[in-house]
């Protein structure tokens, strides 16, 4: 185990955002009076003791938590090991590859989609996509992760030939009609598509919910927390947001009201909530080899649809909005 934690530490150091670490160190030092050297030493020790990353020591606010509280948080190391068992590597491709995902879950997808190969074979598909009512298209690399290799473009900028050429140049192999979100969600935050992340766990053929979060864009075209956006908890029974939006950046304050639009986040009712629940339950049963999935759901005036399913769903998005560690929810499935 110790050797594995050393490997994890090397991995964390390799991808570490030192600017963010410095910002978190300054914040924690100011709030606790503990020296930065001591905080950094504690963060390194936490990698070995609690199986978390260096940044998670601060994002989980371990600098002000007891040992008993720290044990309740699921960090990067724990989640990697958990998801590797729950979603075996040889079963993940359906979730990792967006082309395969769209094919397997097409009955839960309302928007028009196409691969670049299909565009080349049938220019009618390209014409239909360019004529869609949103007047926008989403171009993707089918293997892109956490919002990477995704671009939103105007239909007016292309014809069928230039569209295919542009996709080839940018290494995009998937094109989708832009989702026009439900008017109430648009009023909350119009800068990007605000999705619902629903976490499901398949246990002995039954789908159990691990929670749901509303991802709220803040002057951003994508809704990932890593891009500086908010996430808020949702009551699984009612579909009502029951807490403020939180950032993964600990230096920023929680937001019960959207900082740009002034619309209430806390208390927001998710449209079509019963349909959202029903859809992800059915979706979770399609590929039962993958037992623990984070579903991204978009909601338009027509109802909910799946955007993607994540085998490596985010522990920050899951736990930070609840302001507590949720590892105990997973321990019973280990």
Secondary structure by P-SEA (a helix, b strand, c coil): caaaaaaaaaaaaaacaaaaaaaaaaaaaaaccccaaaaaaaaaaaaaaccccaaaaaaaccccccaaaaaacccaaaaaaaaaaacccccccccccaaaaaaaacccccbbbbcaaaaaacaaaaaaaaaccccbbbbbcccccccccbbbbbcccccaaaaaaaaaaacccbbbccccccaaaaaaccccbbbbbbbbbbcccbbbbcbbbbbbbcccccccccccbbbbbbccccccccccbbbccccbbbbccccccccccccccccaaaaaaaaaaaaaaccccccbbbbbbbbcccbbbbcccccccccccccccccccccccccccc
